[in-house]
């Protein structure tokens, strides 16, 4: 399978043979597990203090007093305490730190999931189905010459994106929607869209691309399933540098 390498102006420079990774079978089940594993591995286990709700001074006064048989405070209004149904009492089923929250996946399965997500990014129908605006994109997969790795200014990146046809997808990513429910009260007010992913061999200079909404930049050696399939939905619009493709073929 061959693909065109484009200049920064969007012109065809040469044709190269794609690595065998792009021929991998599409496995949405493994991609979903790999993304879920990546997300859950960042979670911190939580639990309550074993003595939470049990530190108050309460006493069971016995029966025959014409009141419910629950422990009551020894001072003050003599209201119920300690028990789960009482104000300030302990939880009936509190969260446990030993609860399993990580999704486990084998090393070979994770590798196959990443390869499958890479292959899915080269299928135009999957990229369009994911919601990317690719009407102006003429070449998928998008491979640029290595000069892209030396561009630092946002305005220059913008002109490159316009030349290769991905600028409408970047503009679409600027639209943010306010979430429904309690999520917007906890530091997650907006739902942000994902735009193009820029995969290069060295991501240390591409500060201009990181300033754009929805655009992610990642080194080929740190590429994961969550980059290629955000939300476990494969088919992200990926822009490769020629060096990144060469490194991918050596892996």
MIKEVO-232869 format. One record per residue: x, y, z of N, C-alpha, C in turn; residue in three letters. Coordinates in steps of 0.1 Angstrom, whole numbers, padded with zeros to 4 digits, always signed. Example, Ala and Ser with C-alpha at 12.3 -4.5 7.8 and 13.67 -1.06 7.14 Angstrom:
2
+0132-0057+0078+0123-0045+0078+0132-0033+0078ALA +0128-0022+0071+0137-0011+0071+0129+0000+0079SER 
This chain:
251
+0009-0012+0000+0000+0000+0000+0009+0012+0000UNK +0007+0021-0010+0015+0033-0011+0006+0046-0007UNK +0014+0056-0003+0007+0069+0000+0016+0080-0004UNK +0009+0092-0006+0016+0104-0011+0022+0111+0001UNK +0034+0117+0000+0040+0126+0009+0038+0140+0004UNK +0032+0149+0012+0029+0162+0008+0039+0172+0013UNK +0041+0183+0006+0049+0194+0011+0040+0202+0020UNK +0046+0213+0026+0038+0221+0035+0028+0230+0028UNK +0030+0231+0015+0020+0238+0006+0009+0229+0001UNK +0009+0216+0005-0001+0207+0000+0001+0201-0013UNK +0013+0202-0019+0016+0196-0031+0023+0182-0029UNK +0021+0173-0039+0026+0159-0038+0041+0160-0040UNK +0049+0155-0031+0063+0155-0032+0069+0142-0037UNK +0064+0131-0031+0068+0117-0035+0058+0107-0030UNK +0061+0094-0034+0052+0083-0029+0061+0074-0021UNK +0056+0069-0010+0063+0059-0002+0054+0047+0001UNK +0061+0036+0004+0054+0024+0008+0050+0025+0023UNK +0038+0023+0026+0033+0023+0040+0037+0011+0047UNK +0040+0012+0061+0043+0000+0068+0032-0010+0069UNK +0035-0022+0073+0024-0033+0073+0014-0030+0084UNK +0017-0021+0093+0008-0018+0104-0005-0013+0098UNK -0005-0006+0087-0017-0001+0081-0026-0011+0075UNK -0021-0024+0074-0029-0035+0069-0036-0043+0081UNK -0035-0038+0093-0040-0046+0105-0055-0046+0104UNK -0061-0057+0109-0076-0058+0109-0082-0048+0119UNK -0093-0043+0116-0100-0033+0124-0107-0041+0136UNK -0102-0038+0148-0107-0045+0160-0113-0035+0170UNK -0125-0031+0168-0131-0021+0178-0132-0026+0192UNK -0133-0039+0194-0134-0044+0208-0121-0042+0215UNK -0109-0045+0209-0096-0043+0215-0093-0029+0217UNK -0097-0020+0207-0095-0006+0209-0102+0000+0221UNK -0114-0005+0222-0122+0000+0234-0116-0004+0247UNK -0111-0017+0248-0105-0021+0260-0092-0014+0263UNK -0084-0011+0252-0071-0004+0254-0073+0010+0259UNK -0083+0017+0254-0086+0031+0258-0092+0031+0272UNK -0100+0021+0275-0106+0020+0289-0094+0017+0299UNK -0085+0009+0295-0074+0006+0304-0065+0019+0306UNK -0063+0026+0295-0055+0039+0297-0062+0049+0306UNK -0075+0050+0305-0083+0059+0314-0083+0055+0328UNK -0086+0042+0330-0087+0037+0344-0074+0036+0351UNK -0063+0035+0344-0050+0035+0351-0046+0048+0357UNK -0053+0059+0353-0050+0072+0359-0059+0074+0371UNK -0068+0066+0374-0077+0068+0385-0070+0065+0399UNK -0073+0073+0409-0067+0070+0422-0078+0063+0430UNK -0074+0052+0437-0084+0045+0445-0088+0054+0457UNK -0101+0053+0461-0106+0061+0472-0114+0052+0481UNK -0115+0057+0493-0122+0050+0504-0124+0059+0516UNK -0132+0055+0525-0135+0063+0537-0127+0059+0549UNK -0126+0067+0558-0120+0064+0571-0128+0053+0578UNK -0122+0042+0582-0130+0031+0588-0138+0035+0600UNK -0134+0046+0607-0141+0051+0619-0150+0063+0616UNK -0152+0066+0603-0160+0078+0599-0174+0075+0604UNK -0180+0085+0611-0194+0084+0616-0195+0076+0629UNK -0184+0071+0634-0184+0062+0646-0177+0069+0658UNK -0173+0081+0657-0165+0087+0667-0173+0095+0677UNK -0186+0097+0674-0195+0104+0684-0198+0096+0696UNK -0201+0104+0707-0204+0097+0720-0219+0093+0720UNK -0222+0081+0717-0236+0076+0717-0237+0064+0726UNK -0250+0061+0729-0253+0050+0739-0267+0045+0736UNK -0268+0032+0737-0281+0026+0735-0288+0025+0749UNK -0299+0032+0751-0305+0033+0764-0315+0022+0767UNK -0316+0012+0758-0325+0001+0761-0339+0003+0756UNK -0347-0007+0758-0361-0007+0753-0371-0003+0764UNK -0383-0001+0760-0393+0003+0769-0394+0018+0772UNK -0388+0026+0763-0388+0040+0765-0397+0047+0755UNK -0404+0039+0747-0414+0045+0737-0407+0051+0726UNK -0394+0047+0722-0387+0053+0711-0379+0042+0704UNK -0375+0045+0692-0368+0035+0684-0355+0030+0691UNK -0352+0017+0688-0340+0011+0695-0327+0014+0687UNK -0323+0027+0687-0311+0031+0680-0302+0038+0690UNK -0289+0037+0688-0280+0045+0697-0283+0060+0696UNK -0283+0067+0708-0285+0081+0708-0274+0088+0715UNK -0273+0101+0712-0262+0109+0718-0264+0110+0733UNK -0253+0110+0740-0254+0110+0754-0256+0124+0759UNK -0253+0134+0751-0255+0148+0755-0263+0155+0744UNK -0268+0167+0747-0275+0175+0737-0289+0170+0735UNK -0294+0170+0723-0308+0168+0720-0312+0153+0721UNK -0302+0144+0723-0304+0130+0724-0310+0124+0711UNK -0305+0130+0700-0310+0124+0687-0301+0112+0684UNK -0306+0104+0673-0299+0092+0669-0286+0095+0663UNK -0277+0086+0665-0263+0087+0659-0257+0074+0656UNK -0246+0073+0650-0238+0061+0647-0244+0053+0635UNK -0257+0051+0636-0263+0042+0626-0264+0049+0612UNK -0264+0041+0601-0264+0047+0588-0276+0057+0585UNK -0288+0054+0591-0299+0062+0588-0300+0075+0596UNK -0290+0077+0605-0290+0089+0613-0281+0100+0607UNK -0284+0112+0610-0276+0123+0606-0262+0122+0612UNK -0252+0123+0604-0238+0122+0610-0234+0107+0612UNK -0242+0097+0609-0238+0084+0611-0229+0078+0600UNK -0224+0066+0601-0215+0061+0591-0223+0056+0579UNK -0216+0055+0568-0223+0050+0555-0225+0035+0556UNK -0236+0031+0550-0239+0016+0551-0230+0008+0542UNK -0227+0013+0530-0217+0006+0521-0208+0017+0515UNK -0198+0021+0523-0188+0031+0518-0179+0026+0507UNK -0173+0035+0499-0163+0030+0489-0151+0024+0496UNK -0146+0013+0490-0134+0006+0495-0122+0008+0487UNK -0110+0010+0493-0098+0012+0485-0094-0001+0478UNK -0098-0012+0483-0095-0025+0476-0103-0028+0464UNK -0113-0019+0461-0122-0022+0449-0113-0021+0436UNK -0115-0030+0427-0108-0030+0414-0114-0020+0405UNK -0106-0010+0401-0111+0001+0392-0103+0001+0379UNK -0092-0007+0378-0084-0007+0366-0089-0018+0356UNK -0090-0014+0343-0092-0024+0333-0079-0030+0329UNK -0078-0043+0330-0066-0050+0326-0066-0054+0312UNK -0054-0053+0305-0053-0057+0292-0039-0063+0290UNK -0038-0073+0282-0024-0079+0279-0016-0070+0271UNK -0003-0072+0272+0006-0064+0264+0005-0065+0249UNK +0003-0078+0245+0001-0080+0230-0012-0075+0226UNK -0022-0076+0234-0035-0071+0230-0035-0055+0229UNK -0028-0049+0238-0027-0034+0237-0019-0030+0224UNK -0009-0038+0221-0001-0035+0209-0010-0037+0196UNK -0018-0048+0196-0027-0050+0185-0037-0039+0184UNK -0042-0034+0195-0052-0024+0195-0047-0011+0190UNK -0034-0007+0193-0028+0005+0187-0026+0003+0172UNK -0022-0009+0168-0020-0011+0154-0033-0010+0146UNK -0043-0016+0152-0057-0015+0146-0062-0001+0145UNK -0059+0007+0155-0064+0021+0155-0056+0029+0145UNK -0043+0026+0143-0035+0032+0132-0041+0029+0119UNK -0044+0016+0117-0050+0012+0104-0064+0019+0101UNK -0071+0021+0112-0085+0027+0111-0083+0042+0107UNK -0072+0048+0111-0070+0062+0108-0067+0064+0093UNK -0064+0054+0086-0061+0054+0071-0074+0051+0063UNK -0085+0048+0069-0097+0045+0062-0106+0057+0062UNK -0108+0062+0050-0116+0075+0049-0130+0074+0054UNK -0136+0062+0052-0150+0061+0057-0151+0061+0072UNK -0141+0056+0079-0141+0056+0094-0138+0070+0099UNK -0129+0077+0092-0126+0091+0096-0138+0100+0095UNK -0145+0098+0084-0157+0106+0082-0168+0102+0091UNK -0169+0090+0094-0180+0085+0103-0178+0090+0117UNK -0165+0092+0121-0162+0097+0135-0166+0112+0136UNK -0169+0119+0125-0174+0132+0126-0164+0143+0121UNK -0152+0139+0116-0142+0149+0111-0147+0154+0098UNK -0144+0167+0096-0147+0174+0083-0136+0172+0073UNK -0138+0163+0064-0127+0159+0055-0130+0161+0040UNK -0140+0170+0038-0144+0173+0024-0132+0179+0016UNK -0124+0187+0022-0113+0193+0015-0100+0185+0016UNK -0100+0174+0024-0088+0165+0025-0088+0156+0013UNK -0077+0157+0005-0076+0149-0007-0068+0136-0005UNK -0060+0135+0005-0051+0124+0007-0053+0119+0022UNK -0057+0106+0023-0057+0099+0036-0051+0086+0034UNK -0040+0082+0042-0035+0090+0053-0027+0102+0049UNK -0027+0113+0058-0020+0125+0055-0006+0124+0060UNK +0003+0125+0051+0018+0124+0054+0024+0137+0049UNK +0031+0144+0058+0038+0156+0054+0053+0154+0055UNK +0060+0163+0047+0075+0162+0048+0080+0166+0062UNK +0092+0163+0065+0098+0165+0078+0099+0179+0083UNK +0097+0189+0073+0098+0203+0077+0087+0207+0087UNK +0076+0199+0087+0066+0202+0097+0070+0202+0111UNK +0081+0194+0114+0086+0193+0128+0093+0205+0132UNK +0097+0214+0123+0105+0226+0127+0096+0238+0128UNK +0083+0237+0125+0075+0249+0125+0070+0252+0139UNK +0072+0264+0144+0069+0268+0158+0058+0278+0159UNK +0055+0286+0149+0045+0296+0151+0031+0291+0147UNK +0021+0296+0155+0007+0291+0153+0002+0296+0139UNK +0006+0308+0135+0001+0313+0122+0006+0304+0110UNK +0019+0299+0111+0024+0291+0101+0017+0277+0101UNK +0014+0272+0112+0007+0259+0113-0007+0261+0107UNK -0013+0273+0109-0027+0275+0104-0026+0275+0089UNK -0016+0281+0083-0015+0281+0068-0013+0267+0063UNK -0005+0259+0070-0003+0245+0065-0016+0237+0066UNK -0023+0239+0077-0036+0232+0078-0046+0236+0067UNK -0046+0249+0063-0055+0253+0052-0050+0247+0039UNK -0037+0246+0037-0032+0240+0025-0036+0225+0023UNK -0036+0218+0034-0038+0203+0033-0053+0200+0035UNK -0061+0210+0039-0076+0208+0039-0082+0204+0053UNK -0074+0205+0064-0079+0201+0077-0083+0213+0085UNK -0082+0225+0080-0086+0237+0088-0101+0237+0092UNK -0110+0233+0083-0124+0233+0087-0126+0224+0100UNK -0119+0213+0101-0120+0204+0112-0115+0211+0125UNK -0105+0219+0124-0099+0227+0135-0110+0237+0140UNK -0116+0244+0130-0126+0254+0134-0138+0248+0141UNK -0141+0236+0136-0153+0229+0143-0150+0226+0157UNK -0137+0223+0160-0133+0220+0174-0134+0231+0184UNK -0136+0243+0178-0137+0255+0187-0150+0256+0194UNK -0160+0249+0188-0174+0249+0194-0174+0241+0207UNK -0177+0247+0218-0178+0240+0231-0192+0240+0236UNK -0197+0229+0241-0210+0228+0247-0209+0226+0262UNK -0219+0232+0269-0219+0231+0283-0226+0217+0287UNK -0220+0210+0295-0225+0197+0299-0238+0198+0307UNK -0245+0188+0307-0257+0187+0315-0254+0180+0328UNK -0261+0183+0338-0259+0176+0351-0248+0182+0360UNK -0244+0174+0370-0235+0179+0380-0220+0180+0375UNK -0218+0174+0363-0204+0175+0358-0199+0189+0356UNK -0207+0198+0352-0203+0212+0350-0200+0219+0363UNK -0203+0214+0374-0200+0220+0387-0187+0215+0393UNK -0180+0206+0386-0169+0199+0392-0156+0201+0383UNK -0155+0213+0377-0143+0216+0369-0144+0210+0355UNK -0155+0204+0351-0157+0199+0338-0169+0205+0331UNK -0169+0218+0330-0181+0225+0325-0183+0223+0310UNK -0173+0223+0302-0174+0222+0288-0171+0209+0282UNK -0178+0205+0272-0175+0193+0264-0167+0198+0252UNK -0154+0194+0251-0146+0199+0240-0144+0188+0229UNK -0144+0192+0217-0143+0183+0206-0128+0180+0203UNK -0126+0169+0196-0112+0165+0192-0110+0168+0177UNK -0099+0174+0174-0096+0177+0160-0085+0168+0155UNK -0077+0173+0146-0066+0165+0141-0055+0161+0151UNK -0049+0150+0149-0038+0145+0157-0025+0146+0149UNK -0015+0153+0154-0002+0154+0147+0008+0145+0153UNK +0012+0135+0145+0022+0125+0150+0035+0127+0143UNK +0046+0130+0151+0059+0133+0146+0069+0125+0153UNK +0082+0126+0148+0092+0119+0155+0098+0127+0167UNK +0097+0140+0167+0101+0149+0178+0091+0160+0179UNK +0084+0160+0191+0074+0169+0193+0078+0181+0201UNK +0091+0184+0203+0096+0194+0212+0094+0208+0206UNK +0092+0210+0193+0092+0223+0187+0078+0228+0183UNK +0068+0219+0182+0055+0222+0177+0046+0229+0187UNK +0050+0240+0193+0042+0247+0203+0030+0254+0196UNK +0032+0258+0183+0021+0265+0177+0009+0256+0174UNK +0011+0243+0172+0000+0234+0170-0008+0232+0183UNK -0001+0231+0194-0008+0229+0207-0017+0240+0211UNK -0015+0252+0205-0024+0263+0209-0037+0262+0202UNK -0039+0253+0193-0052+0253+0185-0062+0243+0192UNK -0074+0247+0192-0085+0239+0198-0086+0226+0192UNK -0086+0215+0200-0088+0202+0195-0076+0195+0189UNK -0065+0202+0187-0053+0196+0180-0044+0191+0191UNK -0040+0178+0189-0030+0172+0198-0017+0169+0190UNK -0006+0170+0197+0007+0166+0192+0013+0156+0200UNK +0018+0145+0194+0024+0134+0202+0036+0128+0194UNK +0046+0124+0201+0057+0117+0195+0053+0103+0191UNK +0059+0098+0181+0055+0084+0176+0058+0074+0187UNK +0069+0076+0195+0072+0066+0205+0063+0067+0217UNK +0055+0077+0219+0045+0078+0230+0031+0077+0225UNK +0029+0073+0212+0016+0071+0207+0008+0060+0213UNK -0004+0063+0218-0012+0053+0225-0026+0052+0219UNK -0034+0043+0223-0047+0040+0218-0056+0052+0221UNK -0054+0059+0232-0063+0070+0235-0061+0082+0226UNK -0049+0084+0221-0046+0094+0211-0053+0091+0198UNK -0053+0079+0194-0058+0075+0181-0073+0073+0181UNK -0079+0070+0193-0093+0067+0194-0099+0073+0206UNK -0100+0087+0207-0106+0093+0219-0120+0088+0221UNK -0123+0085+0234-0136+0080+0236-0139+0066+0231UNK -0128+0059+0228-0129+0045+0222-0135+0045+0209UNK -0135+0056+0202-0141+0057+0188-0129+0059+0178UNK -0126+0048+0171-0114+0049+0162-0118+0057+0149UNK -0107+0060+0142-0109+0068+0129-0106+0082+0131UNK -0096+0086+0139-0093+0100+0141-0085+0105+0129UNK -0086+0118+0126-0079+0124+0115-0064+0126+0120UNK -0055+0119+0114-0041+0119+0118-0032+0125+0107UNK -0023+0134+0111-0013+0140+0102+0000+0134+0107UNK +0007+0127+0098+0020+0120+0101+0031+0128+0094UNK +0042+0128+0101+0055+0133+0094+0061+0121+0088UNK +0070+0124+0078+0076+0113+0071+0085+0104+0080UNK +0092+0111+0089+0101+0104+0099+0093+0095+0108UNK +0081+0100+0112+0072+0091+0121+0068+0079+0114UNK +0065+0080+0101+0062+0068+0093+0074+0058+0092UNK +0085+0063+0090+0097+0055+0090+0100+0048+0103UNK +0098+0055+0114+0100+0049+0127+0089+0038+0130UNK +0077+0041+0125+0066+0031+0126+0069+0018+0119UNK +0076+0019+0107+0079+0008+0099+0090-0001+0106UNK +0099+0006+0114+0109-0002+0121+0105-0009+0133UNK +0093-0005+0139+0088-0011+0151+0083-0025+0148UNK 
